[in-house]
Amino acid sequence: MNLRVTSTTVHYWDVPFDPGALSYDTLRSGIKSNFLVADCVESDDGPNTTATDVELPSSSQGFYYLNRAQNSCPVGAGSLGENSAGATRAGVTCP
């Protein structure tokens, strides 16, 4: 989805090629390899392709983000992609 950061709080991404994607989850983790202990920055916020995160990491910490596209089909949550080793990423379910 080509996630980009434009400031310390605003993130945006490209619309996926699948036209059925209607909403997005934005996940934030302090651990780059673990999105099962992540926070949902936004969930099901419609078709917009931006998210605002007002939390800032401490000076010794960083945040890592993933976006998940969803549609209205049953089990419509999309993939969080793969890591550099080709393993599928798993992440928390947002409300």
C-alpha positions in Angstrom: 0.0 0.0 0.0 3.0 2.3 0.0 2.7 3.9 3.4 4.2 7.3 3.6 4.6 9.8 6.5 4.3 13.5 5.8 4.7 14.8 9.4 5.1 13.5 12.9 1.4 12.8 13.0 -0.1 12.2 9.5 0.4 9.0 7.4 -1.1 8.3 4.0 -1.1 5.4 1.6 -2.2 4.4 -1.9 -5.5 2.7 -2.6 -5.0 -1.1 -3.3 -5.6 -2.5 -6.7 -8.7 -4.4 -5.4 -11.6 -2.0 -5.8 -13.6 -3.8 -3.1 -11.5 -2.3 -0.3 -13.8 0.0 1.6 -12.1 0.8 4.9 -8.7 0.5 6.6 -7.1 -0.3 9.9 -3.9 1.4 10.9 -1.8 -0.5 13.4 1.1 0.9 15.5 3.7 -1.2 17.3 6.8 -0.3 19.3 8.3 -3.7 18.1 8.8 -3.9 14.3 8.4 -7.6 14.2 5.3 -7.9 16.4 1.9 -6.4 15.5 0.0 -8.8 17.7 0.8 -6.4 20.6 -0.1 -3.3 18.6 -2.5 -0.4 19.0 -5.2 0.4 16.5 -4.6 4.0 15.5 -7.7 4.0 13.3 -10.2 1.3 12.5 -12.8 1.1 9.7 -12.5 4.8 9.1 -14.1 4.6 5.7 -12.3 4.8 2.3 -10.0 7.7 3.2 -6.3 6.9 2.8 -4.9 8.9 5.8 -4.5 8.3 9.5 -3.5 10.6 12.2 -1.5 9.4 15.2 -1.1 11.9 18.0 1.1 9.6 20.1 4.8 10.3 19.8 7.5 7.8 20.8 10.0 8.6 23.5 13.5 9.7 22.3 14.8 6.1 22.7 11.8 4.4 21.0 10.3 4.3 17.5 6.9 3.4 16.1 6.2 1.0 13.3 3.0 1.1 11.2 1.0 -1.3 9.1 -2.2 -0.8 7.2 -4.9 -3.4 6.5 -7.5 -2.9 3.9 -11.0 -4.4 4.6 -14.2 -4.8 2.7 -17.7 -5.9 3.6 -17.3 -9.6 2.6 -17.3 -12.0 5.5 -13.7 -12.2 6.9 -13.0 -9.2 4.7 -9.7 -8.3 6.5 -6.8 -8.1 4.1 -3.2 -9.1 4.5 -0.6 -7.1 6.4 1.9 -8.2 3.9 5.1 -10.1 4.4 8.3 -9.4 6.2 11.8 -9.4 4.5 12.0 -13.2 5.0 8.7 -13.7 3.1 6.7 -14.7 6.2 3.2 -13.4 6.4 2.7 -10.7 9.1 0.0 -11.1 11.7 -1.6 -8.3 13.6 -4.3 -7.5 16.2 -7.9 -7.4 15.2 -9.2 -3.8 15.5 -12.7 -3.2 17.0 
